[in-house]
């Protein structure tokens, strides 16, 4: 079984890639309008790897910077890391 791949965007952005999903099982989750992601173009892993390293690094840095507020404002992951660590 192939790993799941998550695509996030507006309906119009996802529709532009509809030929990619022909014949495949898909799951659609509608996000609350209050859930805002940066308006970044969708770029799949294979396309990213074809770019020169400098371009990849720039794109990844831009996306990390754009997503930082999402992680800074989300307490779930911080609460998860606040737990006790048990070593065996």
N, C-alpha and C positions, 0 to 999 in steps of 0.2 A: 504494500500500500504506500502510495506517495504521501509525503508530509503535507499537512494543510498549508495553504498559502493565504494570507490575509491581505485584502485590498481595501483601502479606505479612500473614499472620495465622494463627490456628489454623484447623483444618479447619472448625470450627463457624462461625467468623467469615466465612470465605470462602463457605461454603455459604449463608449468609444473603443473599449477593449473586448466587446462582446464576442468577437470571433475567437478570442483566446479561450473562451469557456465553452465553445460549442461541443456538445456531447459529454460534458463533464458535470458531475454533481456539484451544486453550489448551495451555499447557505447565505441567506440575506438577513442581516440584522440592521434594523433602523435605529440610528442613534438619536438621542434626545437633542433638540435644537440647542440646548445649553452646553452640549459637549462639543467644544470647538477645537478643531485641529488646525494647524497652520495650513494655509492654502499652498501646498506644494504639489508639483506634478508627480504623478505616479511613475516610478522607475523600477522595473523589476531587477532582480539580482544579476541576471545574465547581461542585461544592457549596461548595468553599472560596471561590471567586470570588464567590459569591452573598452571602457574609457581609459585614457591615460591616468596613471596614478595620481598626478597632481589634481586632475579634474575630480576623480573619485574622492580624494581627501577633502577638497573644497566643498563638494556636494554633501558629504557626510557631516562635515563641520557645520554647514548651514542648517542642516536638518536637526542636528543635535541642539544647536542654539535655539532653533524655533520650538523644539519640543521641551526644552528645559522648564518653562513655566508649568507645563502639564505635570511634570514630576514634582516640582517644587510645591505645587498646590495640592497634590494628592497625598494624603496622609497614610493611605493603605499600605504602601510599600515600606514606609518608615516604621509603622507599627509592627509589621512583619519582622523587620530586622531588629526590633527592640527586644525580642524574645531571648530566652536562654539558649545558649549553644551547648549541645551535649556531644562530647567526643567519646567514641568507643575505642 
